[in-house]
Amino acid sequence: MSSEPETLLVLDTTATAAYPTRTHEHIVDGLPQQVTFKVGEKLALPVALALKFLKDPAFIVTDPATGMRYDPTPKEPQGNSLELAPNEIIARIDELSTDALVIRAKQIDGGENFKKQDGREKLIAFLADKTKANRVREAARSVPTPVPGSGVIEMSDEELAGMFQDA
């Protein structure tokens, strides 16, 4: 990807004879964007919107000028297992090319306008911050909600802090 294209082609492989039109919505720059796909039809979409579809492997995203196909973003591991496809590898964020950083940033809400010219440091900081925020949200979701009568005691922040003061 030597220069960034203005548009990318997106094909929805779930649009079939049984479901000839499929409408999907993504948030771009804080605003909902609806796209309706038809069977076998590749739509030319702005890059910021097109890259959002990489989150789902049912969509094929290609560069209209080069025909290069963008690979779907690997899904987050479920539980404690991590299974990599034969063409995947675990890498530190700073090991990714600038092009790869831009593609990943554009898929995340708030990152749609990133360009290579923004620089690696800014891209890495954005992605690291979003990744950390996602981990915190996931951790919060995994904390069970206390069930009345379960023996779990809910405390205010003040009560909790008081537990650790010396008597």
C-alpha positions in Angstrom: 0.0 0.0 0.0 2.3 2.8 -1.2 -0.4 5.5 -1.3 -3.7 5.3 0.5 -6.7 4.6 -1.8 -9.7 6.9 -1.4 -12.1 3.9 -1.6 -12.0 0.1 -1.1 -14.3 -2.5 -2.6 -16.4 -4.5 -0.1 -18.4 -7.7 -0.9 -20.9 -9.1 1.6 -20.7 -12.9 1.1 -23.8 -13.4 3.2 -26.0 -11.6 0.6 -27.5 -14.7 -1.2 -30.5 -15.5 -3.3 -32.4 -16.2 -0.1 -31.3 -12.8 1.3 -30.6 -10.7 -1.8 -30.1 -7.4 0.1 -28.3 -7.0 3.4 -28.0 -3.8 5.4 -25.3 -3.2 7.9 -24.4 -0.3 10.1 -21.1 0.9 11.4 -20.1 4.0 13.4 -17.6 6.3 11.5 -16.5 9.6 13.1 -19.2 9.1 15.7 -22.0 8.9 13.2 -23.9 5.7 12.1 -23.4 4.8 8.5 -25.7 2.3 6.8 -24.7 0.3 3.8 -26.9 -2.0 1.8 -25.2 -4.8 -0.1 -26.7 -6.9 -3.0 -25.9 -10.4 -4.1 -22.4 -10.5 -5.7 -22.1 -6.7 -5.8 -18.9 -5.1 -4.6 -19.5 -1.6 -3.2 -16.9 1.1 -3.4 -16.8 2.6 0.1 -14.7 5.2 1.8 -11.6 3.6 3.4 -12.8 4.6 6.9 -16.0 2.7 6.5 -14.7 -0.2 4.4 -12.1 -1.2 6.9 -14.8 -1.5 9.6 -16.0 -4.6 7.7 -12.7 -6.4 8.3 -14.0 -7.3 11.7 -16.2 -10.0 10.1 -14.7 -12.6 7.8 -17.9 -12.7 5.8 -16.8 -9.5 4.1 -14.2 -9.4 1.4 -12.3 -6.0 1.2 -10.1 -5.3 -1.7 -8.1 -2.4 -3.2 -9.8 -1.5 -6.5 -6.5 -0.3 -8.1 -4.3 -3.3 -7.1 -6.8 -6.0 -6.4 -5.0 -6.6 -3.0 -7.2 -8.3 -0.5 -7.2 -7.1 3.0 -7.1 -9.9 5.6 -9.8 -9.9 8.3 -8.6 -8.8 11.7 -8.1 -11.8 14.0 -10.9 -12.2 16.5 -10.1 -11.8 20.2 -9.4 -15.1 22.0 -12.3 -16.5 23.9 -11.4 -17.7 27.4 -7.8 -18.8 27.9 -7.3 -20.4 24.5 -5.6 -18.7 21.6 -5.7 -20.4 18.2 -3.7 -18.9 15.4 -4.4 -19.6 11.7 -1.4 -20.8 9.7 -0.8 -17.3 8.3 -1.0 -15.5 11.8 1.7 -14.7 14.3 1.8 -12.9 17.6 3.7 -9.7 17.4 4.3 -6.6 19.5 2.4 -3.6 18.3 5.7 -1.7 17.5 6.8 -4.5 15.2 3.9 -3.9 12.8 4.5 -1.8 9.7 3.0 1.7 9.5 0.5 0.4 6.9 -0.6 -2.3 9.3 -1.0 0.2 12.1 -3.1 2.5 10.0 -5.4 -0.4 8.9 -5.9 -1.5 12.5 -6.5 2.1 13.7 -9.1 2.8 11.0 -11.1 -0.3 12.2 -11.6 1.2 15.7 -14.1 3.8 16.6 -12.3 7.1 16.7 -9.4 6.0 14.5 -11.1 6.4 11.1 -9.0 9.5 10.1 -5.6 8.2 10.8 -3.0 8.3 8.0 0.6 7.2 7.6 1.6 10.8 7.9 0.4 10.9 11.5 3.4 8.8 12.5 4.1 5.5 14.1 4.2 7.0 17.7 0.7 8.5 17.5 -0.7 5.3 15.9 0.9 3.0 18.5 -0.3 5.2 21.3 -3.8 5.2 20.0 -3.9 1.4 19.5 -2.3 0.7 22.8 -4.8 2.9 24.6 -7.8 1.3 22.8 -6.4 -2.2 23.5 -6.0 -1.4 27.2 -9.5 0.1 27.3 -10.9 -3.1 25.7 -9.1 -5.3 28.3 -10.5 -3.2 31.1 -14.0 -3.5 29.7 -13.6 -7.3 29.2 -12.3 -7.7 32.8 -15.3 -5.7 34.1 -17.7 -7.9 32.2 -16.1 -11.0 33.7 -16.7 -9.9 37.3 -19.8 -11.7 38.5 -22.7 -9.6 39.8 -23.5 -10.4 43.4 -26.6 -12.5 43.9 -28.7 -11.8 47.0 -28.2 -14.5 49.6 -24.9 -15.7 47.9 -22.7 -14.5 50.8 -21.1 -11.8 48.7 -21.1 -8.5 50.5 -21.2 -5.2 48.6 -19.3 -2.3 50.1 -18.9 1.3 49.3 -15.4 2.7 48.4 -15.2 4.2 51.9 -16.1 0.9 53.6 -13.5 -0.9 51.5 -10.8 1.6 52.2 -11.6 1.4 55.9 -10.8 -2.3 55.9 -7.2 -1.6 55.2 -6.6 1.0 57.8 -4.5 0.0 60.9 -6.6 -0.3 64.0 
